[in-house]
């Protein structure tokens, strides 16, 4: 076996170790979104169904508000102490947050403490997730060969799709064998408990990670104090702002087609819960296909053509696709529309994530990536279920989430152009990247 084959095998193992931990981050968020209506009944009871579901979705969204804080603290930790130590820490915090939600008694048992405990669990999950995606993406970018960075980094997002598939399959199995009534009372806790049970195995796998050679080479150049790191980010505030807009479309689209789909399909389109979970699993498989394809394609033709094309496509098609769906409701049409948005998400994200790592200053790459990504998710993505629910409720138009998707596409189109235009941030950073 020559050196290139040996390195490829070693890198494949590293990709698996990083992605396996990243799986838990998305799995926990997906499960909460899938069972938001049941969680609403148990922890946020109300005579008004809209108010109950909105409170559940707001609790879902509040976890994302912790992401920027987690990005700053944990991202700086990774830039100072290493990617490996940081990824072990994020995994541990995520597990604690998930366990908190899984075992908490409901409102009938402990009253107002029940929603408080759920919110605390979501805050822990959000704090951890603030640096998990950034840490995993930066790790993969730093171990990847120069001509395969897009392909390597795409597996960070691909692992999240495996989580979506697993969560969707869980939903299909639970509703098929237990039925809606039992699932609504206690069955929804089973996927959360499963997430807790796999943590020891994921922790063992992730402990075997080696530190990236690039971090070791740059360790003496990285700012040693949080204040110095934040000062660096302030000096590069335009990159952070554009980076957040850059991420906007991917996070809004993703949380629409995953976390919000089960509620939208059941409450708005009046399809069965079983149908909605089957669609979610199908979307996860589709995402899993498009992400590495787009990542590899971006290595060959560049990031910019993919980013501009896909954002423009979503801008002009999102609302018409939603109008078509709500006027021609069927399981087949829901699959069709969701697969289109899956293509949009997977194609854009496959090029976007590696692109975001490439525009960040190398000495604070984990912090910069995590902060930009977390701001976008906190402000836009995490509240997509709540925004969609509110738009439909106030306008009476079930296709209104399509407008939200188009707004996200317009913002990301602008950011993509600014970051990747000739003489822009990407080109200025490129010579100092890897």
Secondary structure as UniProt FT lines:
FT   HELIX           3..34
FT   HELIX           36..43
FT   HELIX           49..65
FT   HELIX           67..81
FT   HELIX           83..103
FT   HELIX           107..110
FT   TURN            111..112
FT   HELIX           113..143
FT   TURN            146..147
FT   HELIX           149..177
FT   HELIX           179..182
FT   HELIX           183..187
FT   HELIX           189..197
FT   HELIX           199..207
FT   HELIX           213..218
FT   TURN            219..221
FT   HELIX           226..235
FT   HELIX           237..257
FT   TURN            258..260
FT   HELIX           261..263
FT   HELIX           264..268
FT   HELIX           273..301
FT   HELIX           303..327
FT   HELIX           331..359
FT   HELIX           362..364
FT   HELIX           365..376
FT   HELIX           377..381
FT   TURN            382..383
FT   HELIX           384..395
FT   TURN            398..400
FT   HELIX           401..420
FT   TURN            422..423
FT   HELIX           425..430
FT   TURN            431..432
//
